[in-house]
Structure formats: structure tokens, C-alpha cells
Amino acid sequence: MITNSENNSLLKQPSVWIPLAMSFVALAFLLSYVAIYGFANGSSDGDEGAPARIFQLIMAAQLPIAGYFAIKWLPKEPKQSLLILGLQAVAWIIPILAVMWFESL
């Protein structure tokens, strides 16, 4: 049986906080880009540019880390793991919704 001290150690796992930090970095990157350069409609040739690609890489790089967390901890601690995965999913969706909102302006 897993003790309470081992439950608390789950929150200290890098596979928990790295995707959350990456979502925060992606959102901060997006907001700082918009604050500095304003709303860009893209270039005439359809290329989104380097900032969009960096954002996409940050967002995509979170998925394998969250997947590793799910594979490792979901069988051991299902209840707490599902809560953490839900938190990671919400943190992942927030920057995407921000992009969609900025595109609609």
C-alpha cells in the first residue's frame, strides 16, 4: 500500500509540473508576442512564421511527457493521476483558446 508521504511525492514528479510549466511558457510567449508586435494577420505567402512554430513545438512537446506520466502513474495512483491529467489538459487548452480568441479579433 502507498503511504500518504508517497502520495505527496507524486506532485513533485517532473512529469507532473513540466507540462504545466510548458503551458505557462506558451501562454506567456503568446501574450508577450501580442503585446510587442500586436495582432498579425500573417504574411501574404501563408507562412505563419517562427513564433507560431515555436508555440506549436512547445504545445506538442508536452504530449509525450503527459503520456509518460499517464503510463507510469495511472495504474499506481488512478484517482490522483486523473486529477493531475485533468489539470494538465486544462493547462494545455488555455493557450490554444487564447490563440483562437486572438485570431477572432
Secondary structure, 3 states (H helix, E strand, C coil): CCCHHHHHHHCCCHHHHHHHHHHHHHHHHHHHHHHHHCCCCCCCCCCCCHHHHHHHHHHHHHHHHHHHHHHHHCCCCHHHHHHHHHHHHHHHHHHHHHHHHHHHC
